[in-house]
Amino acid sequence: MSVYGPAVKIHPVVLASIGDSYERRNEGASRVIGTLLGTIEKHSVEVTNCFSVPHNESEDEVAVDMEFAKNMYELHKRVSPSEVIIGWYATGFDITEHSVLIHEYYSREATNPIHLTVDTALQSGKMNIRAYVSAQMGVPGKTVGVMFTPLSVKYIYYDTERIGVDLLQTTRVTPSRTKGLTSDLSQVGGSASRVQEMLATVLTYIEDVLSGKATADNSVGRFLMDLINKVPTISAEDFETMLNSNINDLLMVTYLSNLTQAQIALNEKLVLL
């Protein structure tokens, strides 16, 4: 498939929201549509949020609740002023004739909007996600059509989103497909284990290079040098003292938080007496 134009970077929360809106669709609805929000850079478009828009669709016509879309966008601007309308999404595998009409509306709301299709029905055995940008085609002065050109799609995430993605990944190996939230201490332990595994991989690579078993890579060496330079020069005793102090502060905040919750719960019970 040929790719033209900027890359489309999609965050996991967008895909989760689209999947949720599809599962909650009205009875008889074949697909759902919605507005994509995000930021526009020079060579990429980053999709950070979205919301569904009610619509009715038949073989002959399509009706979209434009007033609802405008009100939702105004509410989103109060929370995230940096997010703007960058296009729209639709569940399904193909682009239909009604997609052209809906795209015309979003062309008035955003410059060169993108169209994202998400195959929530898994027609090809997986959730295909594709992004398009429209371009007019035809003879000047005559009938002009619209052609949707595919764009490259990439998946990125914030550190906070990575926690949710990692938790969802663990449900693949559980028979019930469910997984409860882990405690803060378990998360710290898991993160420490992953750091140890990565350090072991780095040490193995360095030993192989020094022994001649592997060829040295200059780019990897530069990354390792930058990593070493970022490590602060501090003695083991000072580091242990600082770590224990931070842990004590965290435990004190946790204790005060639990104490406050207990007092609020007790006050609620006393009021109901």
Disulfide bonds with the S-S distance in Angstrom:
none
